[in-house]
Amino acid sequence: DKDVNIKKTGFSSGGMNALKKATSMRKASFDATEDKKKKEEEMRRDLPPELLEKFVEMKRKLGTHEPAHLYLSCDSRTRTVVDVMSLTAVMYCTFMVPFDMVFLPEPTTLSISIDLYIESFFLVEMCINFFTSYYDANNKHITNIRLIALHYMQGWFFIDAAGSVPTEMVTQITKAVQGGGQDISTLNNLKTIRIIRLFKLIRLLRVEALLEALEFSLPMLSAVVGLLRLLLMISILAHLIACVWYWVATRNLLNSWVSKYHLDCCTPTAVAPPLEDPTHDCLPVDSLPSITALYTDSIYWSITTIAAVGYGDVLPCNREEEIMAVVAMVLGSALFAYVVGAISSVFATGTAQEKKLQEKMVQLHDYLNLRKIPAELSRLIRLQCMHKWKHSVFSEEEILDDFMPQTRREVVEHILGDVINQVSMFKYIANTDFLTEITLKFRPVATGSQSVIQTIDDPAPDLFVVLRGTVHLLDEGGEVIGQATRGTAIYENELLSSLGETEEQDLPTFYTAPFSIKPASENCDLFALRRSDFISVLRRYPKVRQIYLDFKNDDDWSDAGTAAQLASLPV
């Protein structure tokens, strides 16, 4: 039997059994897949519109077998920790690189260890950046490794590479190769390496991006981050001016502000090297102050200069130092005035709108953490809420309720009149009180181009009015069947078709969306009117309600005859 099976099928009896078992398992797997597809279709129908896109994107990733563990989410806590460490390392380099270049301190084991650690961290961070996801211009979360790498190469890669040259590693290797000698070639190599270290300062360009990422991840610390940004500006400028101030003195250190301040000895005409000139030098080399004292003097002069205090105890000794003092005063005073004004606004002049916005963002952050909302969905929620609250964080209905009727109408006309007047179902209604109430019920909606605002067959869609951008109308297959631009109302016929002959018949939400709506490539601003708000306002204006009942089946509200009849009807 064994030989027969091999001759007929190429398999032995054991192989045939294995083949039958594999075929059975494959069939069972196929049946299970079909059941899974049916369940997924049912789940897709039950999903709300705002979660359907997330489901589709997740299925796309699973279908292409994109390994989720290969990327680091830009919204994760791990990425936040990396950003904080990177910011700390950049600040250390910003202060220490100019200091080492100018004051030439003796390296210690601790300073060498810190430098080696920071250079290693910068190299590791560059590798992490190749795997860190990002959000594109349409607010879509990009997790594809190839796209992430391309995005990084087109963005911060070259800046990071220039600022991550391991100069301290090269220095230690050079010293080890030369056996610790101090010949001319070794000294020249070390000077070149010291100059290359200045490239680390190019990472300062990333500080603002790091602070923005930190502020977005921790909105409750936005005020602290804002204050930190200002203090860093003062500290960095003061430190750089102090280093340059001392560097100018090193051109003739024995006849400079150093000698003038410590021994009251200065010959203004002697500027250029050599440093030791018996006819002009007035400060013995062995009596130079320590590096700590020199830096303290420099930073003291820098801060008093940019603060426009200028006590007059540390003064320039020659023409070059005078020019440096003028430049420092111009730059420093301008920056200090800006920073002082900004700090004052943080503590004293913040508008009620800004304070309310910050308070609501903190509450939203706490809520998202409490409910353990996923990072990607959490980011989308925060962006949408921030956009909405930037329009207004107040209850405008409560505020406008205290206004006189005529004043309230004028205010509402100013806010949204130009948009409402373009909507055909409103611009022919003469009842200004009704229009005022309806306008106050509109709420801002913001969404990226990858977000579906309303899905086809969803029950009782809201009325949407496009304020900015273009919205695509999609059929069941996702094909574009039309578009809506500024001033266009969407689902107005569906909204009006829900009106019954009596108010009791208004309650059922039997109508559904005939098409899906999705923004075009650019971000869109829309205003939405809930059906419940529309019905509640309409019940207080029976004559307006009757107008809509009489013309709810009219397909073209902008028809001249309809317009004339609407305008002539008493309201």
LUMMARTOR-454960 format. One record per residue (C-alpha): z, x, y; residue number from 1; residue in three letters. Coordinates in nm, 2 decimals. Layout:
# LUMMARTOR-454960
      up    east   north  pos  code
       Z       X       Y  NUM   ALA
...
***
This chain:
# LUMMARTOR-454960
      up    east   north  pos  code
    0.00    0.00    0.00    1   ASP
    0.08    0.28    0.23    2   LYS
   -0.26    0.44    0.19    3   ASP
   -0.44    0.10    0.23    4   VAL
   -0.25    0.03    0.56    5   ASN
   -0.34    0.37    0.69    6   ILE
   -0.71    0.32    0.59    7   LYS
   -0.73   -0.02    0.75    8   LYS
   -0.53    0.02    1.06    9   THR
   -0.45    0.38    1.11   10   GLY
   -0.07    0.30    1.07   11   PHE
    0.16    0.34    0.78   12   SER
    0.38    0.04    0.67   13   SER
    0.66    0.17    0.90   14   GLY
    0.41    0.20    1.18   15   GLY
    0.28   -0.15    1.13   16   MET
    0.63   -0.29    1.14   17   ASN
    0.69   -0.10    1.46   18   ALA
    0.37   -0.23    1.61   19   LEU
    0.46   -0.59    1.52   20   LYS
    0.80   -0.55    1.67   21   LYS
    0.65   -0.40    1.99   22   ALA
    0.40   -0.69    2.01   23   THR
    0.67   -0.94    1.97   24   SER
    0.88   -0.77    2.24   25   MET
    0.58   -0.76    2.47   26   ARG
    0.52   -1.13    2.42   27   LYS
    0.88   -1.21    2.49   28   ALA
    0.87   -0.99    2.80   29   SER
    0.56   -1.18    2.91   30   PHE
    0.73   -1.52    2.87   31   ASP
    1.04   -1.39    3.05   32   ALA
    0.82   -1.27    3.33   33   THR
    0.65   -1.61    3.36   34   GLU
    0.99   -1.78    3.38   35   ASP
    1.10   -1.53    3.64   36   LYS
    0.80   -1.60    3.85   37   LYS
    0.87   -1.97    3.84   38   LYS
    1.23   -1.91    3.94   39   LYS
    1.12   -1.69    4.22   40   GLU
    0.87   -1.95    4.35   41   GLU
    1.15   -2.21    4.35   42   GLU
    1.38   -1.97    4.53   43   MET
    1.11   -1.89    4.79   44   ARG
    1.08   -2.26    4.87   45   ARG
    1.45   -2.29    4.91   46   ASP
    1.49   -1.98    5.13   47   LEU
    1.52   -2.04    5.51   48   PRO
    1.24   -1.90    5.73   49   PRO
    1.45   -1.61    5.86   50   GLU
    1.53   -1.48    5.51   51   LEU
    1.19   -1.54    5.35   52   LEU
    1.03   -1.23    5.51   53   GLU
    1.32   -1.01    5.38   54   LYS
    1.26   -1.15    5.03   55   PHE
    0.89   -1.08    5.05   56   VAL
    0.95   -0.72    5.17   57   GLU
    1.20   -0.66    4.89   58   MET
    0.95   -0.78    4.63   59   LYS
    0.68   -0.56    4.78   60   ARG
    0.90   -0.26    4.74   61   LYS
    0.99   -0.35    4.39   62   LEU
    0.63   -0.42    4.30   63   GLY
    0.52   -0.08    4.42   64   THR
    0.81    0.08    4.24   65   HIS
    0.93    0.24    4.56   66   GLU
    1.26    0.42    4.47   67   PRO
    1.53    0.29    4.71   68   ALA
    1.75    0.60    4.66   69   HIS
    1.49    0.84    4.81   70   LEU
    1.56    0.74    5.17   71   TYR
    1.86    0.73    5.39   72   LEU
    1.89    0.41    5.60   73   SER
    1.90    0.48    5.98   74   CYS
    2.16    0.21    6.00   75   ASP
    2.40    0.36    5.74   76   SER
    2.74    0.51    5.81   77   ARG
    2.62    0.83    5.66   78   THR
    2.35    0.86    5.92   79   ARG
    2.60    0.78    6.20   80   THR
    2.82    1.06    6.07   81   VAL
    2.52    1.30    6.07   82   VAL
    2.44    1.20    6.42   83   ASP
    2.80    1.27    6.54   84   VAL
    2.80    1.61    6.37   85   MET
    2.46    1.69    6.52   86   SER
    2.58    1.59    6.87   87   LEU
    2.89    1.81    6.83   88   THR
    2.67    2.11    6.71   89   ALA
    2.43    2.07    6.99   90   VAL
    2.71    2.06    7.25   91   MET
    2.86    2.38    7.09   92   TYR
    2.53    2.56    7.12   93   CYS
    2.48    2.43    7.47   94   THR
    2.80    2.60    7.59   95   PHE
    2.81    2.90    7.36   96   MET
    2.45    3.03    7.37   97   VAL
    2.44    3.08    7.75   98   PRO
    2.79    3.22    7.74   99   PHE
    2.70    3.48    7.47  100   ASP
    2.38    3.57    7.65  101   MET
    2.54    3.64    7.99  102   VAL
    2.90    3.75    7.92  103   PHE
    2.83    3.94    7.59  104   LEU
    3.16    3.88    7.42  105   PRO
    3.25    4.08    7.11  106   GLU
    3.17    3.86    6.80  107   PRO
    3.46    3.76    6.59  108   THR
    3.48    3.65    6.23  109   THR
    3.55    3.29    6.35  110   LEU
    3.25    3.28    6.59  111   SER
    3.01    3.43    6.33  112   ILE
    3.13    3.17    6.07  113   SER
    3.08    2.88    6.32  114   ILE
    2.73    3.00    6.41  115   ASP
    2.63    3.04    6.05  116   LEU
    2.77    2.69    5.97  117   TYR
    2.58    2.53    6.26  118   ILE
    2.25    2.70    6.17  119   GLU
    2.29    2.59    5.81  120   SER
    2.37    2.23    5.93  121   PHE
    2.06    2.22    6.15  122   PHE
    1.84    2.32    5.86  123   LEU
    2.00    2.06    5.63  124   VAL
    1.97    1.80    5.90  125   GLU
    1.59    1.87    5.93  126   MET
    1.56    1.80    5.55  127   CYS
    1.77    1.48    5.59  128   ILE
    1.54    1.36    5.88  129   ASN
    1.24    1.37    5.63  130   PHE
    1.42    1.10    5.43  131   PHE
    1.58    0.89    5.71  132   THR
    1.41    0.55    5.76  133   SER
    1.31    0.42    6.10  134   TYR
    1.20    0.11    6.28  135   TYR
    0.85    0.09    6.41  136   ASP
    0.73   -0.06    6.74  137   ALA
    0.73   -0.41    6.57  138   ASN
    1.09   -0.37    6.46  139   ASN
    0.98   -0.33    6.10  140   LYS
    1.21   -0.12    5.88  141   HIS
    1.00    0.17    5.74  142   ILE
    1.13    0.32    5.42  143   THR
    0.81    0.47    5.27  144   ASN
    0.87    0.85    5.24  145   ILE
    0.52    0.95    5.34  146   ARG
    0.54    0.73    5.66  147   LEU
    0.88    0.87    5.74  148   ILE
    0.76    1.23    5.71  149   ALA
    0.46    1.16    5.92  150   LEU
    0.67    0.98    6.18  151   HIS
    0.91    1.28    6.20  152   TYR
    0.63    1.54    6.21  153   MET
    0.48    1.35    6.51  154   GLN
    0.81    1.32    6.68  155   GLY
    1.11    1.54    6.68  156   TRP
    1.01    1.79    6.41  157   PHE
    0.88    2.07    6.63  158   PHE
    1.17    2.04    6.87  159   ILE
    1.41    2.05    6.58  160   ASP
    1.23    2.35    6.43  161   ALA
    1.24    2.55    6.75  162   ALA
    1.61    2.48    6.79  163   GLY
    1.69    2.56    6.43  164   SER
    1.58    2.92    6.41  165   VAL
    1.87    3.09    6.22  166   PRO
    1.92    3.38    6.46  167   THR
    2.28    3.45    6.35  168   GLU
    2.16    3.49    5.99  169   MET
    1.88    3.72    6.10  170   VAL
    2.13    3.92    6.31  171   THR
    2.37    3.97    6.02  172   GLN
    2.07    4.06    5.79  173   ILE
    1.94    4.31    6.05  174   THR
    2.28    4.48    6.08  175   LYS
    2.31    4.49    5.71  176   ALA
    1.97    4.65    5.67  177   VAL
    2.03    4.91    5.94  178   GLN
    2.37    4.99    5.78  179   GLY
    2.56    4.89    6.10  180   GLY
    2.38    5.16    6.30  181   GLY
    2.32    5.13    6.67  182   GLN
    1.98    5.31    6.70  183   ASP
    1.71    5.20    6.95  184   ILE
    1.52    4.98    6.70  185   SER
    1.84    4.79    6.60  186   THR
    1.93    4.73    6.96  187   LEU
    1.58    4.61    7.05  188   ASN
    1.58    4.37    6.75  189   ASN
    1.92    4.23    6.85  190   LEU
    1.81    4.18    7.21  191   LYS
    1.50    3.99    7.08  192   THR
    1.71    3.78    6.85  193   ILE
    1.95    3.70    7.14  194   ARG
    1.66    3.58    7.35  195   ILE
    1.53    3.36    7.07  196   ILE
    1.88    3.20    7.05  197   ARG
    1.79    3.03    7.38  198   LEU
    1.55    2.80    7.19  199   PHE
    1.86    2.63    7.06  200   LYS
    1.90    2.47    7.40  201   LEU
    1.58    2.27    7.34  202   ILE
    1.79    2.05    7.12  203   ARG
    1.94    1.91    7.44  204   LEU
    1.64    1.68    7.45  205   LEU
    1.78    1.50    7.16  206   ARG
    2.12    1.43    7.31  207   VAL
    2.02    1.11    7.48  208   GLU
    1.86    0.98    7.16  209   ALA
    2.18    1.06    6.97  210   LEU
    2.40    0.89    7.23  211   LEU
    2.18    0.58    7.22  212   GLU
    2.19    0.57    6.84  213   ALA
    2.57    0.61    6.85  214   LEU
    2.60    0.34    7.11  215   GLU
    2.39    0.10    6.91  216   PHE
    2.58    0.16    6.59  217   SER
    2.92    0.13    6.76  218   LEU
    2.88   -0.13    7.04  219   PRO
    3.25   -0.16    7.09  220   MET
    3.24    0.20    7.22  221   LEU
    2.95    0.15    7.47  222   SER
    3.18    0.20    7.77  223   ALA
    3.32    0.52    7.61  224   VAL
    2.98    0.65    7.53  225   VAL
    2.86    0.58    7.88  226   GLY
    3.15    0.77    8.03  227   LEU
    3.10    1.05    7.78  228   LEU
    2.73    1.08    7.89  229   ARG
    2.84    1.13    8.25  230   LEU
    3.11    1.38    8.17  231   LEU
    2.86    1.58    7.95  232   LEU
    2.62    1.59    8.24  233   MET
    2.88    1.73    8.47  234   ILE
    3.01    1.98    8.22  235   SER
    2.67    2.11    8.11  236   ILE
    2.55    2.16    8.46  237   LEU
    2.87    2.33    8.57  238   ALA
    2.86    2.56    8.27  239   HIS
    2.50    2.66    8.32  240   LEU
    2.55    2.72    8.69  241   ILE
    2.85    2.94    8.61  242   ALA
    2.65    3.14    8.36  243   CYS
    2.36    3.19    8.60  244   VAL
    2.61    3.28    8.89  245   TRP
    2.76    3.56    8.68  246   TYR
    2.42    3.67    8.55  247   TRP
    2.30    3.72    8.91  248   VAL
    2.62    3.94    8.97  249   ALA
    2.53    4.15    8.66  250   THR
    2.23    4.29    8.84  251   ARG
    2.48    4.51    9.03  252   ASN
    2.82    4.40    8.89  253   LEU
    3.00    4.68    9.08  254   LEU
    2.88    4.55    9.42  255   ASN
    2.88    4.17    9.39  256   SER
    3.10    3.86    9.43  257   TRP
    3.31    4.01    9.14  258   VAL
    3.40    4.32    9.35  259   SER
    3.43    4.12    9.66  260   LYS
    3.67    3.87    9.51  261   TYR
    3.89    4.11    9.32  262   HIS
    3.89    4.42    9.55  263   LEU
    3.75    4.28    9.88  264   ASP
    3.47    4.53    9.85  265   CYS
    3.11    4.44    9.92  266   CYS
    2.80    4.62   10.05  267   THR
    2.54    4.34   10.11  268   PRO
    2.23    4.58   10.12  269   THR
    2.30    4.72    9.77  270   ALA
    2.16    4.47    9.51  271   VAL
    1.92    4.64    9.27  272   ALA
    2.03    4.86    8.98  273   PRO
    2.14    5.12    8.88  274   PRO
    2.48    4.96    8.84  275   LEU
    2.67    5.28    8.93  276   GLU
    2.57    5.40    9.27  277   ASP
    2.83    5.64    9.42  278   PRO
    2.73    5.55    9.78  279   THR
    2.77    5.17    9.72  280   HIS
    2.98    5.10    9.42  281   ASP
    3.33    5.00    9.52  282   CYS
    3.47    4.88    9.19  283   LEU
    3.55    5.13    8.91  284   PRO
    3.40    5.04    8.58  285   VAL
    3.73    5.06    8.40  286   ASP
    3.89    4.81    8.64  287   SER
    3.65    4.52    8.56  288   LEU
    3.84    4.20    8.48  289   PRO
    3.83    4.06    8.13  290   SER
    3.56    3.82    8.01  291   ILE
    3.80    3.53    8.02  292   THR
    3.89    3.60    8.38  293   ALA
    3.52    3.64    8.48  294   LEU
    3.42    3.31    8.32  295   TYR
    3.72    3.14    8.48  296   THR
    3.61    3.27    8.82  297   ASP
    3.25    3.16    8.75  298   SER
    3.33    2.81    8.64  299   ILE
    3.58    2.77    8.92  300   TYR
    3.31    2.85    9.18  301   TRP
    3.06    2.63    9.00  302   SER
    3.28    2.32    9.00  303   ILE
    3.40    2.36    9.36  304   THR
    3.03    2.41    9.47  305   THR
    2.88    2.10    9.30  306   ILE
    3.18    1.90    9.40  307   ALA
    3.11    2.00    9.77  308   ALA
    3.47    2.13    9.80  309   VAL
    3.40    2.50    9.85  310   GLY
    3.74    2.66    9.91  311   TYR
    3.57    2.98   10.03  312   GLY
    3.77    3.23    9.82  313   ASP
    3.48    3.32    9.59  314   VAL
    3.19    3.42    9.81  315   LEU
    2.84    3.57    9.76  316   PRO
    2.81    3.94    9.83  317   CYS
    2.43    3.98    9.87  318   ASN
    2.11    3.80    9.94  319   ARG
    2.04    3.70    9.58  320   GLU
    2.38    3.55    9.53  321   GLU
    2.34    3.36    9.86  322   GLU
    2.01    3.21    9.73  323   ILE
    2.18    3.12    9.40  324   MET
    2.46    2.95    9.60  325   ALA
    2.21    2.74    9.80  326   VAL
    2.03    2.62    9.48  327   VAL
    2.36    2.54    9.31  328   ALA
    2.48    2.34    9.61  329   MET
    2.16    2.13    9.63  330   VAL
    2.14    2.06    9.26  331   LEU
    2.51    2.02    9.21  332   GLY
    2.58    1.79    9.50  333   SER
    2.29    1.56    9.41  334   ALA
    2.41    1.53    9.05  335   LEU
    2.78    1.49    9.14  336   PHE
    2.69    1.21    9.38  337   ALA
    2.50    1.03    9.11  338   TYR
    2.77    1.08    8.85  339   VAL
    3.05    0.96    9.08  340   VAL
    2.85    0.65    9.16  341   GLY
    2.79    0.58    8.80  342   ALA
    3.15    0.63    8.70  343   ILE
    3.26    0.40    8.98  344   SER
    3.02    0.13    8.85  345   SER
    3.16    0.17    8.50  346   VAL
    3.51    0.10    8.61  347   PHE
    3.48   -0.12    8.92  348   ALA
    3.15   -0.28    8.98  349   THR
    3.03   -0.40    8.65  350   GLY
    2.88   -0.75    8.69  351   THR
    3.03   -1.04    8.50  352   ALA
    2.70   -1.07    8.31  353   GLN
    2.73   -0.71    8.18  354   GLU
    3.10   -0.75    8.09  355   LYS
    3.03   -1.08    7.91  356   LYS
    2.73   -0.92    7.73  357   LEU
    2.95   -0.63    7.61  358   GLN
    3.22   -0.87    7.50  359   GLU
    2.98   -1.08    7.30  360   LYS
    2.82   -0.77    7.14  361   MET
    3.16   -0.65    7.02  362   VAL
    3.24   -0.99    6.88  363   GLN
    2.91   -1.00    6.70  364   LEU
    2.97   -0.65    6.56  365   HIS
    3.31   -0.75    6.42  366   ASP
    3.16   -1.07    6.27  367   TYR
    2.88   -0.88    6.09  368   LEU
    3.13   -0.63    5.95  369   ASN
    3.37   -0.91    5.84  370   LEU
    3.09   -1.09    5.65  371   ARG
    2.94   -0.76    5.52  372   LYS
    2.59   -0.84    5.64  373   ILE
    2.34   -0.58    5.52  374   PRO
    2.25   -0.31    5.77  375   ALA
    1.88   -0.41    5.80  376   GLU
    1.96   -0.78    5.86  377   LEU
    2.25   -0.68    6.09  378   SER
    2.02   -0.48    6.31  379   ARG
    1.77   -0.76    6.34  380   LEU
    2.05   -1.01    6.43  381   ILE
    2.18   -0.77    6.70  382   ARG
    1.84   -0.72    6.85  383   LEU
    1.77   -1.09    6.87  384   GLN
    2.12   -1.18    7.01  385   CYS
    2.09   -0.90    7.26  386   MET
    1.76   -1.02    7.38  387   HIS
    1.89   -1.38    7.41  388   LYS
    2.21   -1.28    7.59  389   TRP
    2.03   -1.06    7.83  390   LYS
    1.86   -1.37    7.96  391   HIS
    2.20   -1.53    8.01  392   SER
    2.54   -1.51    7.84  393   VAL
    2.68   -1.81    8.03  394   PHE
    2.67   -2.18    7.95  395   SER
    2.42   -2.28    8.22  396   GLU
    2.48   -2.65    8.16  397   GLU
    2.84   -2.62    8.25  398   GLU
    2.77   -2.42    8.56  399   ILE
    2.49   -2.63    8.69  400   LEU
    2.69   -2.95    8.62  401   ASP
    2.89   -2.87    8.93  402   ASP
    2.58   -2.85    9.15  403   PHE
    2.45   -3.14    9.36  404   MET
    2.15   -3.31    9.18  405   PRO
    1.89   -3.18    9.42  406   GLN
    2.03   -2.83    9.41  407   THR
    2.04   -2.84    9.03  408   ARG
    1.67   -2.95    9.02  409   ARG
    1.57   -2.66    9.25  410   GLU
    1.76   -2.40    9.04  411   VAL
    1.60   -2.52    8.71  412   VAL
    1.26   -2.53    8.87  413   GLU
    1.31   -2.17    8.98  414   HIS
    1.42   -2.06    8.63  415   ILE
    1.16   -2.23    8.40  416   LEU
    0.95   -2.45    8.62  417   GLY
    0.63   -2.24    8.60  418   ASP
    0.65   -2.26    8.22  419   VAL
    0.75   -2.62    8.17  420   ILE
    0.48   -2.73    8.42  421   ASN
    0.22   -2.59    8.18  422   GLN
    0.34   -2.79    7.88  423   VAL
    0.12   -3.10    7.86  424   SER
    0.40   -3.33    7.73  425   MET
    0.62   -3.26    8.03  426   PHE
    0.40   -3.18    8.33  427   LYS
    0.29   -3.55    8.36  428   TYR
    0.64   -3.69    8.36  429   ILE
    0.76   -3.78    8.71  430   ALA
    1.13   -3.82    8.63  431   ASN
    1.28   -3.50    8.77  432   THR
    1.63   -3.57    8.63  433   ASP
    1.49   -3.59    8.28  434   PHE
    1.29   -3.27    8.32  435   LEU
    1.60   -3.09    8.46  436   THR
    1.81   -3.19    8.15  437   GLU
    1.53   -3.10    7.91  438   ILE
    1.48   -2.76    8.07  439   THR
    1.85   -2.68    8.04  440   LEU
    1.82   -2.74    7.66  441   LYS
    1.56   -2.47    7.61  442   PHE
    1.70   -2.15    7.45  443   ARG
    1.53   -1.81    7.45  444   PRO
    1.39   -1.68    7.12  445   VAL
    1.29   -1.32    7.06  446   ALA
    1.13   -1.18    6.75  447   THR
    0.91   -0.89    6.64  448   GLY
    0.56   -0.92    6.52  449   SER
    0.66   -0.90    6.15  450   GLN
    0.90   -1.20    6.18  451   SER
    0.79   -1.55    6.09  452   VAL
    0.93   -1.79    6.34  453   ILE
    0.86   -2.11    6.15  454   GLN
    0.73   -2.15    5.80  455   THR
    0.49   -2.41    5.68  456   ILE
    0.65   -2.73    5.53  457   ASP
    0.99   -2.65    5.68  458   ASP
    1.15   -2.98    5.78  459   PRO
    1.19   -3.09    6.14  460   ALA
    1.06   -2.78    6.33  461   PRO
    1.18   -2.72    6.68  462   ASP
    0.95   -2.73    6.98  463   LEU
    0.84   -2.38    7.09  464   PHE
    0.70   -2.28    7.42  465   VAL
    0.54   -1.94    7.46  466   VAL
    0.67   -1.75    7.76  467   LEU
    0.51   -1.41    7.69  468   ARG
    0.27   -1.27    7.43  469   GLY
    0.05   -1.44    7.17  470   THR
    0.16   -1.64    6.87  471   VAL
   -0.06   -1.68    6.56  472   HIS
   -0.08   -2.01    6.37  473   LEU
   -0.11   -1.95    5.99  474   LEU
   -0.22   -2.17    5.70  475   ASP
   -0.07   -2.18    5.36  476   GLU
   -0.25   -1.86    5.26  477   GLY
   -0.13   -1.67    5.57  478   GLY
   -0.47   -1.68    5.73  479   GLU
   -0.49   -1.72    6.11  480   VAL
   -0.62   -2.06    6.21  481   ILE
   -0.54   -2.05    6.58  482   GLY
   -0.33   -1.89    6.85  483   GLN
   -0.09   -1.99    7.13  484   ALA
   -0.05   -1.81    7.46  485   THR
    0.17   -1.84    7.76  486   ARG
    0.26   -2.20    7.85  487   GLY
    0.15   -2.34    7.51  488   THR
    0.38   -2.58    7.33  489   ALA
    0.39   -2.57    6.95  490   ILE
    0.48   -2.86    6.73  491   TYR
    0.48   -3.11    7.02  492   GLU
    0.29   -3.37    6.82  493   ASN
    0.52   -3.33    6.52  494   GLU
    0.82   -3.37    6.75  495   LEU
    0.69   -3.69    6.91  496   LEU
    0.58   -3.83    6.57  497   SER
    0.95   -3.85    6.47  498   SER
    1.02   -4.10    6.74  499   LEU
    1.08   -4.44    6.58  500   GLY
    1.04   -4.78    6.74  501   GLU
    1.42   -4.80    6.78  502   THR
    1.67   -4.53    6.85  503   GLU
    1.82   -4.58    6.50  504   GLU
    1.49   -4.47    6.35  505   GLN
    1.50   -4.14    6.53  506   ASP
    1.76   -4.00    6.30  507   LEU
    1.55   -3.92    5.99  508   PRO
    1.38   -3.58    5.99  509   THR
    1.09   -3.69    5.77  510   PHE
    0.82   -3.47    5.94  511   TYR
    0.75   -3.11    5.85  512   THR
    0.57   -2.81    6.00  513   ALA
    0.19   -2.83    5.93  514   PRO
    0.15   -2.46    5.98  515   PHE
    0.35   -2.14    6.01  516   SER
    0.38   -1.95    6.34  517   ILE
    0.41   -1.57    6.37  518   LYS
    0.39   -1.34    6.67  519   PRO
    0.08   -1.12    6.72  520   ALA
    0.10   -0.74    6.73  521   SER
    0.31   -0.73    7.05  522   GLU
    0.66   -0.87    7.08  523   ASN
    0.68   -1.23    7.21  524   CYS
    0.92   -1.42    7.42  525   ASP
    0.95   -1.79    7.34  526   LEU
    1.18   -2.08    7.44  527   PHE
    1.28   -2.33    7.17  528   ALA
    1.39   -2.70    7.21  529   LEU
    1.59   -2.84    6.92  530   ARG
    1.48   -3.19    6.80  531   ARG
    1.84   -3.31    6.82  532   SER
    1.86   -3.20    7.19  533   ASP
    1.53   -3.37    7.27  534   PHE
    1.64   -3.70    7.11  535   ILE
    1.98   -3.69    7.28  536   SER
    1.83   -3.64    7.62  537   VAL
    1.56   -3.90    7.56  538   LEU
    1.82   -4.17    7.48  539   ARG
    1.95   -4.15    7.83  540   ARG
    1.60   -4.22    7.97  541   TYR
    1.46   -4.53    7.80  542   PRO
    1.15   -4.55    8.02  543   LYS
    1.05   -4.19    7.95  544   VAL
    1.11   -4.26    7.58  545   ARG
    0.87   -4.56    7.60  546   GLN
    0.60   -4.34    7.76  547   ILE
    0.62   -4.10    7.46  548   TYR
    0.61   -4.39    7.22  549   LEU
    0.30   -4.54    7.38  550   ASP
    0.12   -4.21    7.38  551   PHE
    0.26   -4.02    7.08  552   LYS
   -0.05   -4.07    6.87  553   ASN
   -0.28   -3.93    7.15  554   ASP
   -0.42   -3.60    7.02  555   ASP
   -0.50   -3.47    7.37  556   ASP
   -0.22   -3.50    7.62  557   TRP
   -0.42   -3.32    7.88  558   SER
   -0.69   -3.59    7.88  559   ASP
   -0.75   -3.71    8.23  560   ALA
   -0.71   -4.08    8.14  561   GLY
   -0.37   -4.01    7.97  562   THR
   -0.26   -3.80    8.27  563   ALA
   -0.35   -4.08    8.51  564   ALA
   -0.16   -4.34    8.31  565   GLN
    0.14   -4.13    8.26  566   LEU
    0.16   -4.05    8.63  567   ALA
    0.12   -4.41    8.73  568   SER
    0.39   -4.55    8.49  569   LEU
    0.72   -4.63    8.65  570   PRO
    1.01   -4.40    8.53  571   VAL
***
